[in-house]
């Protein structure tokens, strides 16, 4: 079979017009390597389908014959082909939460994923296939445009207003020509005295890192004809206010360990032992613009933490986070921006440096932030050509290999994120990070819900749908202003052998969010004597047990007066401090108001100012028992398993308690009933 490559259609964003290879690369693959190239049609791509077709590609939707399929950004999960090799930027190597569903689908379909971000030279570790340089170029163009807008917001007209968005220039050369004119106009117009706020020093642009992103930004910045400072100490020297200055800050300039020293080898091996406080102390106070391009992950110190930003960034006007690490090196950047809306504002004077909308641009404490996550797409034609040139040496191997791992060179083999339904050994840490994130989120969520009582969980069991009890329950939640979410649903199998199929029931776990945000005052004191009624003529008296307290609340016990047919309840605390309640029989409050066992439990558990939720059981009562049948075969009204009336009243009371009760601990109540008897259990989540 003739070797074949596929090019997938980009759907990540409307601005994603890049292609992993250009028509020139297709022509080279077809003519020099005898490789078929299949290209999915796209009218959004910067290169037209006709250009690819003229170069020798086949325009088709079906990429199944391809040995490897190329893309730029993440491929849609439902479009992945099973047992294929894909190459694209997956953004999963840092265990980014937003892309973990895509990784799960890749594992499910046994896809071999090669991430461009991990294709590195085996010896030096340098990335071989990247758009980073063009991310820096486009980011710097947008940053200069943002600088002009921010100065105008402060009431200063300036030459940077003539810089257009990067995507509006046909080629990078056109953008560079426009920026050269802006640099000349800035210097001839008086520099900082004419175009910067009063009290600001010369225009100083700081670049973090020395990688491809930073170098790309510096190449555009050079069109302004700036003066590049040799070190951080040069910021303290007397500088010409009419000039434009640039400074490149590396790890060694600002990162120190506890002893105040820096070792590159130790820094890369143990980055958590270092901090970057010197950046906020020595660099940020002098910066007019900061362009962050240094690599960062959770192990490395933050260069711009929220706690020190407000006091350090007095002269800062614009910050461009080209790395787009949300809550990363720039801690207060909580989101990315888009190509059509690349800027947002933060208030450095407020705690936490929050985003402000709308922003008072006349306020000097308001800083402009650019955090576009697809910057190279603003220069799609130049970026695609550069990227394809980097990728071309690997394509013949991928096409001829047909997706087999054993034919990959070491450079590509180390870039495999997953294959055959498993994570590659070098990337097993992704699973560990995800598990730790889930545990942390679960712990935090449980803590918040126990503190605020934001939700209750009901377990409904019985004939929920044929009796329409489920519908009535959800209607009641909405009527009381609450919200619900079905956490789990299932059908329990019949038990007890033939002839007992009526015991099969549906089980639903329903989470209900309370409508009330207020907490009732804690009730204290000895529990009152209560009375409840079971079947007619059988009275049940509750009396407090001996006085025992746990957690500042009384523990009471309700004893049965009659052992047979009468209702009974025992409330006690087990060894873990959890309350357990057992309910048997048919319950009615003295005074004639109907109530189910769950409602009694919910009422009793309000002690201590917490309204805990029970649930109702709608299981069908055994029609063979005479006490559960009335004349004409109808079910007894008050039987614990009754669906039409008794369970309906109980569900109303229970759901009302869940939605409108005072907020307390999150609890799950479970009720079971069979042959007219039931059991109500409660456990803390």
BAGUPA-611474 format. One record per residue (C-alpha): residue in three letters; z, y, x. Coordinates in pm, whole numbers, plus 50000, padded with zeros to 5 digits. Example, Ala and Ser with C-alpha at 12.3 -4.5 7.8 and 13.67 -1.06 7.14 Angstrom:
% residues 2
ALA507804955051230SER507144989451367
This chain:
% residues 685
UNK500005000050000UNK499085034350128UNK502145055350232UNK503045081949980UNK505305112249944UNK506305131049630UNK507205167549568UNK509465173349269UNK509335203349037UNK512175228449092UNK514345235248785UNK517585248148938UNK516915284748860UNK514105306148729UNK514085323049070UNK513685290449259UNK510015293349359UNK510245276549698UNK508575243949793UNK509745219450063UNK506185218650201UNK503225241950164UNK499545233950097UNK498945236850473UNK501465209050535UNK499865187650263UNK496475191350429UNK497955180450760UNK499655149750604UNK496505138650422UNK494015143850703UNK496045135451014UNK498505109250886UNK496565093950594UNK499455099250352UNK499075104249978UNK501005134349846UNK501995135549478UNK503025169649346UNK504615175449006UNK502875204648831UNK504725237948821UNK503545272348722UNK506715287948867UNK506195275949223UNK505045303049465UNK502075280949559UNK499825272349266UNK498845237049164UNK495245245749253UNK496245254149611UNK497935220049649UNK494985202249488UNK492505218849724UNK494675207650018UNK494335171249906UNK497425165449689UNK497415147149355UNK498945167149070UNK500905142848852UNK504195139148667UNK504705103348788UNK506335101549131UNK507235064549111UNK504685053849380UNK506255077449636UNK508335062249914UNK510345094349943UNK510625123849706UNK511145159249837UNK512825188349663UNK514645220249753UNK517675223749524UNK519495197649318UNK517325174349112UNK518285169648747UNK520435138648709UNK518395124748419UNK515165128248621UNK516315106748914UNK514315074848973UNK516285043349049UNK516265028949402UNK514325058249549UNK514865080449853UNK515425117249775UNK515675146950008UNK517185179349875UNK520165202449911UNK522795184149706UNK525775206649792UNK528095176649784UNK529295172950144UNK532245196150075UNK532995176649756UNK531955206749548UNK533325199549203UNK530275213049020UNK528005187049183UNK530215156249160UNK528555144948832UNK525215145349017UNK526695124349298UNK528035099649042UNK524545096148895UNK523035091149242UNK525485062849303UNK524825047948961UNK521055047049017UNK521445034149373UNK519525064149510UNK519435070149883UNK520155107149932UNK519305125450252UNK520765160350246UNK518875186450449UNK522205201950541UNK523165170750737UNK519945165950936UNK521235175351280UNK520415169251640UNK522355138551750UNK523335153552086UNK524055190052007UNK524875188151635UNK522555217351556UNK520905217451215UNK517205209351234UNK516035215950876UNK517415246950708UNK516645278550514UNK519635295750674UNK517625321250867UNK515925333150549UNK519215333850362UNK520345358950624UNK517115379050603UNK517105381750224UNK520865387650216UNK520625416650458UNK517825433050258UNK519945430549941UNK523015443250129UNK521215474750241UNK520025479649885UNK523625475449764UNK524845500650022UNK522505526749875UNK523755519249524UNK527425520749627UNK526985554249804UNK525245568149498UNK528225556849287UNK530425577949515UNK528135607649451UNK526065606049771UNK522265604249769UNK521045584550069UNK517935568450227UNK519105532750148UNK518115538549785UNK514545532949905UNK515285496549990UNK514015474149711UNK515215438949618UNK514005412849865UNK511965394349601UNK509905425749527UNK508235425249870UNK505095403549897UNK506035392850251UNK508905397350492UNK506735420450702UNK506495444950412UNK510295445550381UNK510765451650752UNK508345481150744UNK510305497350460UNK513635492750640UNK512305509050957UNK511515540250755UNK515045540350608UNK516595538650958UNK514605568551077UNK515495588750767UNK519225580850810UNK519375592451171UNK517235623451120UNK519225633350811UNK522545635850994UNK523955600450978UNK527565595850868UNK528215633050817UNK525485634750551UNK525445600150397UNK528965585250421UNK532165595950239UNK534365621550410UNK536715606550665UNK534525576250734UNK533415568751086UNK529875559351185UNK527985533450982UNK529195500251125UNK527855466651009UNK529915435951108UNK528405400951118UNK530635370051124UNK529385338951302UNK526455333251533UNK524515307051337UNK521115308751171UNK522325328650871UNK523925355151089UNK520925356251325UNK518545360451033UNK520565389750899UNK520695405451245UNK516885403151277UNK516485424650964UNK519265448151073UNK517415454651399UNK514715472451199UNK517205501151155UNK517195505651536UNK520995501351567UNK523325500351866UNK524895465951910UNK528515467952032UNK529425443152307UNK532935434452185UNK535595441351924UNK537355465252161UNK534315488152153UNK535195497551795UNK538035518651930UNK535785539152158UNK534265572852068UNK531095565351870UNK528195587451772UNK528495595151398UNK524735598451357UNK524035563551495UNK524125529551328UNK526295503251497UNK526385465551470UNK529015440451583UNK528845402351590UNK532295386351557UNK532755350051662UNK535625325651626UNK536875332651976UNK537235369751898UNK539705366851610UNK541065331251579UNK544355323051752UNK546835294451743UNK550625297751734UNK550695305152107UNK548075332652076UNK545345313452258UNK541935299652161UNK540175267752267UNK536765260652114UNK537225223152146UNK540675223251991UNK539575248051723UNK536825224851603UNK539125194551619UNK542215210951462UNK541125242851281UNK544235242751061UNK546325252351364UNK544595286351384UNK544565318451183UNK542115347451179UNK544585375851129UNK542985396051409UNK539905401551194UNK541875419850927UNK543875438451192UNK541215449351443UNK537785446551278UNK537955451950903UNK539525487150919UNK536475499751112UNK533755482150911UNK531455499250662UNK529575467250574UNK530655431150636UNK528105402950632UNK529755368450641UNK527555340550773UNK530025317850952UNK530445281850841UNK533675275150649UNK535405246350477UNK538965240350360UNK540165230750709UNK539335264450865UNK541315297050841UNK540205324050601UNK538785354550773UNK539345377650475UNK542415366150278UNK543325383849957UNK546785393750078UNK545565416550357UNK542255428750220UNK543505459150030UNK545385474050325UNK542635466850580UNK539395475550400UNK539885512850353UNK536435522150489UNK534585491450362UNK531845498350108UNK529865465750079UNK530635429350150UNK527915402550147UNK529185366550139UNK525945348950235UNK527775315950280UNK528745316949909UNK531905296449962UNK533775303149640UNK537465309549721UNK536505302750081UNK536435324550390UNK536495354950161UNK539325343449938UNK538845367349647UNK535185358049588UNK535715336149282UNK532085332649175UNK528515335549293UNK525995360649163UNK522365358149062UNK519105372149195UNK518645395048897UNK522285406548907UNK523305402549271UNK526325425849282UNK529755427849127UNK532765449949196UNK536335441949299UNK539345464949313UNK541045462349652UNK544065482349533UNK545075457249266UNK547015425149339UNK544685395649380UNK541625418349431UNK540245411149083UNK536715416648967UNK536465448248757UNK534055452248473UNK532985479448408UNK533815494748743UNK534745530648818UNK532315535649105UNK533845569149193UNK537025550749298UNK537055544649674UNK539165513049629UNK536315496249440UNK534195474749671UNK530715461149606UNK530255423549664UNK526995403949697UNK527255365849670UNK523825352449571UNK523705314949628UNK519905311349651UNK519045340049882UNK516065322950054UNK514315320449716UNK513835358049727UNK511375352850015UNK509755320749885UNK506455320750071UNK507825328050419UNK510855305650365UNK508765275950247UNK506475277850548UNK509405278950789UNK511185250250613UNK508075228250601UNK507505233350973UNK511025220251038UNK510595190650802UNK507145178750913UNK508265156651208UNK510275134450971UNK507785130250686UNK505475103350833UNK508485081150899UNK509765085450544UNK506355079050390UNK505585047850596UNK509135034550574UNK508955031350197UNK512605040850164UNK514045013050387UNK517125022650589UNK516275000850888UNK513215021650980UNK514975055450982UNK515585072851313UNK519165081151404UNK518695117651307UNK517895108150947UNK520245078450924UNK523265100350996UNK522095123950719UNK522265097250446UNK524995107150199UNK524765076349980UNK522645044949946UNK522745012749746UNK525365026649511UNK527885034949786UNK528825065249991UNK527825062950355UNK530745056150592UNK530605091550733UNK531015106350386UNK533745084350237UNK535995114750256UNK534205129249953UNK535795103049729UNK539215109849880UNK538865147449819UNK537845141349459UNK540835118749398UNK543195143949550UNK541655171749339UNK542115151149024UNK545735144149109UNK546395180749182UNK544695192048862UNK546545166248654UNK549855176248808UNK549185213348756UNK547925208048402UNK550965187348312UNK553255213748460UNK551545241648269UNK551555222847942UNK555185213047975UNK555975249548046UNK553845265047774UNK553465236647528UNK549785243647494UNK548845210447337UNK550145180947140UNK548645146447130UNK548535125746814UNK547735089046796UNK546265080046459UNK545955043446370UNK544665027146058UNK541695029045824UNK540955064545929UNK537325068245831UNK536865047645518UNK539955064845372UNK538685098745498UNK542095104645654UNK540445115145980UNK538385141745802UNK541425155345622UNK543385156545946UNK540725176746128UNK540285199745828UNK544025206145828UNK544025214546201UNK541265240146150UNK542925254245837UNK546095260746037UNK544155279046308UNK544445251846572UNK541875234546787UNK541375197746847UNK539695173847088UNK539245136447043UNK540525121947368UNK539925085247290UNK538725064246999UNK538475026846953UNK538524998046706UNK541414973746733UNK540574937146674UNK542164917546385UNK545174896646479UNK546784866446322UNK543774844046264UNK541524838845962UNK542464855445638UNK544074885645803UNK540974906845870UNK542554934945666UNK544814941645963UNK541964955046179UNK542194992546221UNK540815022346411UNK542825040346680UNK542145076646773UNK543945097947032UNK543655134046916UNK544685164247121UNK545705194346911UNK546235229147053UNK548925249046881UNK548105281346706UNK551545296646758UNK552515312847087UNK556135318847000UNK559175297747072UNK562015293746828UNK565535299146960UNK567265268047085UNK569515252146826UNK572895241846955UNK575885224546810UNK576745191346656UNK573995175346445UNK574505178446074UNK575025148245859UNK571725138145704UNK570755115045424UNK567465098645354UNK566325074545088UNK564335042845124UNK563265022344827UNK564665033544487UNK568385028544465UNK568895022644834UNK570495052644999UNK570665057345372UNK573315079345533UNK572955092245885UNK575975101946085UNK576255114546439UNK577185090146707UNK579855098046958UNK579145130247139UNK576835124747437UNK574665151047597UNK571695149547827UNK569805180047941UNK572095202447733UNK571265185347401UNK573105161147179UNK572045125147153UNK572575112146802UNK572315078546638UNK571425070746279UNK572805038246145UNK571505017645858UNK573785012345562UNK571814982845429UNK570294957145654UNK567604944345422UNK564874964645250UNK566634997145337UNK565145022045583UNK566705026345923UNK566365047946227UNK567815045546575UNK567435074846812UNK568695070647165UNK567735078547521UNK566565053147769UNK567245052548140UNK564515077548217UNK565855103647976UNK563135097247719UNK563865096747351UNK562955066147150UNK563005063746775UNK562565032546564UNK561725036046198UNK561675008545942UNK561015008745575UNK560135036345330UNK561615070845373UNK562215099845135UNK564395129745185UNK567235134544943UNK566225161544702UNK562945145544603UNK560615159444870UNK558425131845009UNK558375126145379UNK557165099145615UNK559075084645906UNK556985104846146UNK557945137145971UNK561625127645985UNK561265120846357UNK559465153746409UNK562165172246214UNK564985155846404UNK563345161546741UNK563305199146687UNK566755200246834UNK566855219747155UNK564185243647030UNK561315218947082UNK559195206246800UNK557865172446899UNK555015157046720UNK554855123646550UNK551815106746414UNK551025087746104UNK549935052246058UNK547405045845788UNK547275008045811UNK546624989645489UNK549824974845342UNK549834937745271UNK548644934944910UNK550254900844884UNK553754915844879UNK554844923944524UNK556784954844626UNK553564970244753UNK551624964844432UNK551844982544099UNK550294974243769UNK546544970643794UNK546704960944160UNK547214996244285UNK549165002444605UNK552725014844578UNK552905052244630UNK555735052844879UNK554875022745097UNK554845030545466UNK551315017345510UNK549875035245207UNK546655054045270UNK545905074444959UNK549125094144918UNK552035084945140UNK550105085145467UNK548245116245360UNK551505135245313UNK552815122145641UNK549665132745827UNK549905167745680UNK553475171145800UNK552715156946142UNK549575177646201UNK551325208746072UNK554075202446323UNK551485198646598UNK549615230546517UNK552265254546395UNK555435241846558UNK557185260746839UNK555765252647177UNK557635227047381UNK557015196847596UNK553835177247551UNK554605144047384UNK552785114947231UNK554185097746924UNK552955063946817UNK553545047746480UNK552865012246370UNK553404995946037UNK552764962145888UNK553884946045563UNK555684977545462UNK557584981345790UNK556825003546082UNK557855015046422UNK557675050046567UNK557835054146941UNK557795085447149UNK557035090547514UNK556765120647740UNK553435128247910
